[in-house]
Amino acid sequence: MQKILLIDDKRDNLVILAALLKNLMPELTIISAQSGAEGIEKAKSGQPDVILLDIMMPDMDGYETCRRLTTDETTWHIPVILLTAIKTNTASRVKGLEMGANSFLTKPVDEGELVSQVRVALRIKQAEDSLRSERKALEALVYKRTIALQESEHKWRNVLVNTPQIGISIDTHAKITFANNHFLSLTGWSSNEIIGKDWFEMFIPEDIRDEIRKVFLESINKENAFGHSTHENEILTRDGNRLAISWSNVATKTLNGEIIDVTCLGVDITERVRAEQTLKETKTLLETAGRVAHFGGWSVNLADNKAKWSDEVAAIHEMPAGYSPPVSEGISFYTPEWQEKISRVFYDCASKGIPYDEEMEIITGKGKRIWVRATGQAVYDESGKIIKVEGSFQDINQQKQAENDLRKSEEKYRLLVENQTDMVVKVDPEGRFLFASPSYCRLFGKSEEELLGQTFIPFIHEDDRSATAEAMKTLYSPPHTAYMEQRALTTRGWRWLAWLDTAVLDEQGNIKEIIGAGRDITEHMQTESALKTSEQQIKFQEELLRNAPMITLFHDNDFNVIWHNKAFADATGLPAHKIVGKKCYAAMGRDEPCLNCPGILTLKTEKPHQAELTRSDPGSSSVSPKVWDIRSIPARNDAEELIGAIEIALDISERIKLNNQFMQAQKIESVGRLAGGIAHDFNNMLGVILGYSEMAMEILPPSDPAYAFLKEVLSAASRSRDITRQLLAFARKQTISPQVLDLNETVESMLKMLRRLIGENIDLTWKPCNSRCTVNMDPSQIDQILANLCVNAGDAIADVGEISIGTELAVIDQDCCAANPGFIPGNFIKLTVRDSGCGMDKKTLSLIFEPFFTTKSIGKGSGLGLATVYGIVQQNNGFIDVCSMPGEGSAFHIYLPCHNAAADLLSVTSAATVPSGHGELILIVEDESALLKISQIMLEKLNYKILAASTPSEGIQLAKEYGEQIKLLLTDVIMPEMSGRDLASILSKLIPDLKVLFMSGYTADVIAHHGVLDEGLQFIQKPFLATDLAFRIHQVLHGVRVKGS
């Protein structure tokens, strides 16, 4: 009775499955086990015919149990069907099959599928047992036959060489009387040892001794005993071996006919007998093998065209043994679609000797349609004539069915492989492609033909190749699998792929190919990395929040602090253990919540709120209160109930200060645009007014009433000019000509003028530095700074008072800058103007550099004085620090960069009179006709010859005409056709020694960058008086700077 072993860790599953099988297949004996280990032991001892094995078991799962069963020599031949309650995928099925399983069943089990799977497994087991038995028998038979043939060949060769016959003589009492050398050699005895001994006792085996003795006695008592007789029997050699001998016996008689002895000549036929026995056994085995393999032979005698079938061929046709049909009848067994082909190949073989090997279908005698394999070859006689056709005939129906099932299975799995997103490849041990699924080809943008024979290594990222090679080493040891993750260059760029590789082994256990199942895990890796990064970020954010500079705290609905960061503790000046549980406002030193506290609104509305609060920190040494940006966010529990608020407070004091500075800069920029926009045209008009007023006054006596009127016009125009210059200075758009000078000398030269400005009731003191105070700036800017500061200081003193001016060296380091916003590190000359006036409050102090801001009454000030000072200092890369308190006076500290150049300081010569010319020819180019005309009149009165041009092209034409007679070019900077600088460049090529003096109300960076005049250029600011122009022309022509220029 066939047995089936059930293995499942759940007893209920075993009982149900056993009952189901007993009901469906009552002929089975059922054995059960509740673990993989128990199942293996019962399989070894019970030797079941089929094993049903559950995959999901503790300790040892179904895959491992199956692997052990199929690798054990006592259980490897038992079919295994895997059971699973989960949906299996290709990978799990491949794994099960690789472990040795024959098939899969999914729980709950379909009864029909269960019975079919079990019956197929039983048939497989039965067929494999039969084939295994027959195979062993055939192998033994072949081995024995081979050995026998080898021994026979060896022994018969010795017989031929040494004479095959043996000879002995025995008397009537069966005593040995003679033995020849061959007999002695054959049996291993010497003559002395056997002569006189009983033949039967010594040489005839005991089991046939009596029979042979009886034959011997009967033969010598017969009347024809004197004749010849033959017989065959076995003898024993000295070492106990049995030899088969064919005897020819001749009796020796006396004259009276009495038998004296019998001479026996024999031939050792032991090998022949054994070979015959072997052949007989082989024939039996071959007949058995034919029956098992459904394989037989046939022949057709062409003389009568009649077939002779072996019993197995007849059985395949389901015809009785010994059935021998004519050829035409044999062909009729083939199905109609195959009859024409079998007829053709048979007659081609019979007539032309062409052998054939075909697979076709026949219809048996019982009407069964089966596949057979038929072979045929011609047999020739001595003359070369075909006399017979013989061949083999085999039932291959099961093989064809298996092939068909395999083809269907392959097609099914091919469709799975071709349509799944996961990739499947097969490579040889060197990594060369043997197969690549469509999904793999799509990912890498290759066809399978392009990949076959190529290695996969070039696709792998260089940094991952060594790790891949290391991972694949596990393929060479059980369970011959490997898992790896690698980056590969695909059509989508570098992608992360995960591979599970399985080695396929040959019969020697060597890897013949590797099957890999792969999946794109890039998104998974990115998610995993993002998760890891997110966790790290959370930890980082927690640490960042704890140590963040902004105040962060969480309080309950009653403002009791639950959690706070270090910044809050620092702000309160309290240790952490004294803050938690305390009211947040109490920790800040208040008896009640702050005015406009956003936390109050948050707890009331349950919505976020924001507010800016101004307050001083407890214990802070700063006199200025801080401005805090406080944001309150409601905090809720899992039930969405309000449990408090999160407060975040940021000190925005510096930001507000920077914002105010930015607004100041914007105002400066706005004024700069205004100044630049009006300076050019406005200064041109002022130049005309100043010029004509000055000339008119020269021709009128001071007693003339018109002289006083013109003097007022000249004064108003001069003030307008100064306001324009102050605007340009404040906006840092004033054109300057920096020069290296000693600040002490420059200040000292201005003291007399400054005393006149401030009046006799104010004492002016001068406290210069003992060291040399070298700076690089335009002297006129120093004049502007001191004049504005001293005038403002004088206005701040009601009656009598004091103004002091001093210089000193100052080194500003980073620490100083950190403590004093707005300071710049470096070496500076500090110019200080201090007064004993009324001083300023903080609000006034914050507005003093605003353009047009003034504390003076209407008509007493323009509001540009300090703004001009600020612009000049900024233009020269310095900074200002102002200290003032109401009633305590003010101190303006001007920090100007210290200049260390070794250049000679500016030397100034004095000139008592306005210098005039000596008839030098000057070319004036000015697009404003009125200013061109007045400039010409001014210079002609100073004894210069003038060429006037209203456009650059006209000036070029005059230069070409007069050439080197022209000594100096006086040109406007901004003109329609081209700039004055471009004109000067053109004319310098025509007149190499030409001197150039630029004039403009606003240069717009044509000849000056950031207000600083380009090196080597000479410039006079519009509007100008005739005396200003006279000094400047004289300096440019003769290279000497005179006082007043």
Order of alpha helices (4+ residues) and beta strands (2+ residues): beta-alpha-beta-alpha-beta-alpha-beta-alpha-beta-alpha-beta-beta-alpha-alpha-alpha-alpha-beta-beta-beta-alpha-beta-beta-alpha-alpha-alpha-beta-beta-beta-alpha-beta-beta-alpha-alpha-alpha-beta-beta-beta-alpha-beta-beta-alpha-alpha-alpha-beta-beta-beta-alpha-alpha-beta-alpha-beta-beta-alpha-beta-alpha-beta-alpha-alpha-beta-beta-beta-alpha-beta-alpha-beta-alpha-beta-beta-beta-beta-alpha
